[in-house]
Amino acid sequence: MLLEKIKWTLSPGKTRESRFACSLPIRCGCTEGHILDISPGGMRVVCRGPIPSGCWLRASLEDGRLLSCRVVWSTPHTDGTMAGLKFDIDEATREIWLRELLFAA
């Protein structure tokens, strides 16, 4: 599984289920190894293959600290399916958990 270095920007005043902006595309954990394209301001992503739960992604905050995100729920989806992202943030460890992918046709 590929781990990509991502620069995430935390929205002001948010601590849980926060929105993130991504400066680079990331590799998803699907069997085809496709790229997740996250829109600059938002919670939307496009993937072209199923993402297995337990997939690890590498993230980086603006201060350079590397954090991990883990897909904890997923469902198979087809080419062009849009998904929303939800995160949990552990304030003690500063870990950002990718909690949920919300799929819609």
JOGINOR-V71135 format. One record per backbone hydrogen bond with DSSP energy under -1.0 kcal/mol. NH is the residue of the N-H (numbers start at 1). CO is the residue of the C=O. If there is no record, write none. Layout:
NH,CO ; NH,CO
This chain:
8,60 ; 9,21 ; 11,19 ; 14,11 ; 17,87 ; 23,7 ; 26,36 ; 28,34 ; 33,30 ; 36,26 ; 37,46 ; 39,44 ; 42,39 ; 45,83 ; 47,81 ; 54,71 ; 57,69 ; 59,67 ; 60,6 ; 61,65 ; 64,61 ; 67,59 ; 69,57 ; 71,55 ; 72,98 ; 81,78 ; 82,104 ; 83,45 ; 84,102 ; 85,43 ; 86,100 ; 88,97 ; 90,95 ; 94,90 ; 97,88 ; 99,86 ; 99,97 ; 100,86 ; 102,84 ; 104,82
